[in-house]
Amino acid sequence: MPRAIAVHGGAGNIPESLRPEHNEGIRLAREAGRRVLLEGGSALDAVIAAVIVLEDLPAFNAGYGAVLNAEGYIELDAGLMDGSTLDIGAVAAVQGIRNPILLCRYVLTGPHILFAKEDAARLAAAAGIEQVDPRSLITPRRLEQWLAGQRSLRVDSGAPSSPLSAQGETHPPADTVGAVALDAAGNLAAATSTGGINGKAPGRIGDSPLPGGGFYADNLVGACSTTGWGESLARTLTARRAIEGLERGLTPAQAARAAIDLLGQRIAGGEGGLILLDRHGRFGAAFNSQRMTHAWWSEVDGEGVVA
Ligand code: GLY
C-alpha cells in the first residue's frame, strides 16, 4: 500500500507574526510522521509522533502553549483512533499533561474510550507519562492573549455578538493540531489535540476528543482530523461527514469541501477545517476560516505545505 501522512496546525486567524513558526512546525511534524512510516512503523505511531512535535511547540494550541480558560488555567482535550480496529483513546479537560496524545494511546489500549479531568490525569502514572506542574505549560504569549481577553470582557458592556465572543474569545479559535496517516499495511489512523478556545468556561470540552467531531479513522474508508470552533464541529460531526463523503464516492478534496460547506451552512458562524486521507493514500483538505496551516506527504499525491 502507498504510505501517506498529513498534519494540521489549526484553522483560524493565525497572526502574520506566527506564520514562520507554523510553517516550520508543521514541516517538522510531517517529517516526524513520515520517518515513522518510512521505517516501517504503523499509522498509529506516525500520527502520535507528528502530534507530539506540535504539542511540544509553543506556537500551537496544544500541550505546551495551549490557551487558558476563563479562570486562567489550561485544560487539554485530545483524541486518537486506530482505523484497523476502530479503537479509540481520548481525554478531555485534562491538566498537567504535556503530551495528551500519549495518554490517548494508553486509553486506546483499554476497555473505555474517553476519560475526563482528574481521572484522566491520574492515568498518567499507569501509562508511564510524567505529570507536570500545569503552570509550566503556560507560555508568555498565551498569558498575554488571556489577559487581553479579560480586558475586552471588562469593556464589553453589550450583548455577545457571536458564539465566540459569548465565551470571551477575542479571535476565532486557532492552532488545534492533528494528523492522519496511512501505513504500508493499509492501516489508517487519526489524532487531534488542543487547548480549546481561549477564555473557555472551565470544564468546557470541545470536539477534539469526540469521535466523529474532532477525528475519525476507518481502514475501509479514510481518516480525518478537524480543527476550528468545536461546538460547531461537534454539532455537525464534521470528521464523520468527511468520511461519509468518501463512502459516497467523492474524492478526498470533494469530501473535505462538502463537510466544511455543510458546517458553514447548518451552523451560524460554523467555522473550521479538516485534513483527510482516503484508504488509497489520496489527500484532501478544506477550511472556511481565514487560514489553516497544514502539510502532507503521500506516495500517490506528492507533498505540500500551506502555512
Ligand atoms: N476545535 C477545538 C475546540 O474547539 O476545542
Residues whose N, C-alpha, C, O or C-beta is under 5 A from the ligand:
A	BS01	LIG	T176 T194 G196 I197 G206 D207 S208 T227 G228 W229 G230 E231
